Amino acid sequence: MFLIAAAVIAGISQPEYVTCHRQKMLEINGEKVCIYRGVNGTIGYHYPTLSFRECPKVYQCRYQSSKDKKPTINEILDGLKGGFE
């Protein structure tokens, strides 16, 4: 019983999917992309097949905690620059 309760609590504290809201709709090299943003910097992508009308305003994204956040290009360049000084 304790194991089941621990699993439920762990699932609530770190959900696998979170609600993300549409931020941008872009067309890159002829491919349509809808970008969604959720809690703790979670980002999700949806690729519509015909038009941007296929992109809902709200989308379920796979949760990415801030500790799993990848560094930005500027952060990488700053780290490299610091190594050459």
N, C-alpha and C positions, 0 to 999 in steps of 0.2 A: 504494500500500500504506500509506504514511504517513497519507494522508487517511482511510482506513478505520479505522486504529488510533486516530486522534484522535477520530473520531466515536464509536467504541465507548467510549473513556475519558470523553468528555463525557456520554454517556448514562448511564454508571455514576455519575459524580459528581453529576449532577442528573437523577434518574429522572423520567419523566413521571407515573408513578403510584406511590403508596406504600401500604403496608398501614395501614389505620386501624381503630381499635377503637371499638365502640359506647359512647357516653357517656350519651346520654339518649334517651328516647322521649317525644315531646310530642304533644298534640293542640291545635291552634290554630285557632279558628274552624271546627271540624269537620274539619279536614285533619290527617292523621297525618304526623308528621315524625320520622325517626330521625337523630340527630346523631352524627357520627363524628369522632374526633381521631387525628391521626397525627404524624409527626416535624415539628419546626420550626414547630409551631403550625398545621399543615395541618388544615383542617376540611372535612368532606364531609357531604352531606345525601342521604337516601334517602326517597322518598315512597311508602310502601306503599299499595296500592289497597284492600285489605279489612281487614287486621288487622296488629298489630305483630309477629305471628309471621313476617311476610315480611321482617323486618329481621334480617339475619345479624349475628352477633357481630363478624365481621371483614369489612371492605369495602375495595375498592381505590379510593382517593381520588386525584384529580388533585393532584399535588404543588404546594404553594405555599411558596416559600422565605420566610424571615422578612423579607427585603428587600421582598417583594411584599405584606407584611401591611398591611392597611388600618388606619387609626387608629380607636380606639374613640371612642364618644360623649364620654366623659370627657376624652380627649386633645384632641378638637376644642374642647370647652368651655374647657379650660384654655388652649389657644392663643388663643381669642377673648378670654378674660378678660385675658390678658397684653397684648393689643392695645389694650384700653381703659384701661389704667393709665397 
